[in-house]
């Protein structure tokens, strides 16, 4: 699975939060590969998957990683944060376009939230986890976890994460702060 954000697939992140002067850089997991002609095995990066994100504070030179331990079956599928308020359209700008971002109009003027939102998928257990961090990588908090058959959205107007599970004749909806 590759990193998905809206209409494009991503295999790496190199982004800035200019207001806080932070640089985000993705890490790809290592995979073992066979050497040429059955020789020495070499390690190489699996560029089809994202395992972690480095948060580099430019002013202090400090680097943090969002996850202390990364398991090879876990990958980051979404990396989103509010970047600024846009007066035209009265909406919040995000680091990427995404179909996960909804209800983003007629927003009262406000500062962008100091939060990162990460969706992490476990390929073997078929479970997703939504994580929230402060933009500097601190304050890690598990918002919720859910199965592959469940959807999620960001409700910008209400500043909520909405998790939606469909059943044959009903729907189960939960809102979370992020």
ABEGO torsion letter per residue (X at the ends): XBBBBEABBBABBBBBBAAAGBBBBBBBBBBBBBBBGGBBBBBBBBAABBABBBBBBAAAGBBBBABABBBAABBBABBBBBABBBABGGBBBBABBBAABBGBBGBBBBBBBBBBBBBBBBAAAGBBBBBBBBAAGBGBBBABBBBAABBBBBBAAAGBBBBBBBBAABBBBBBBBX
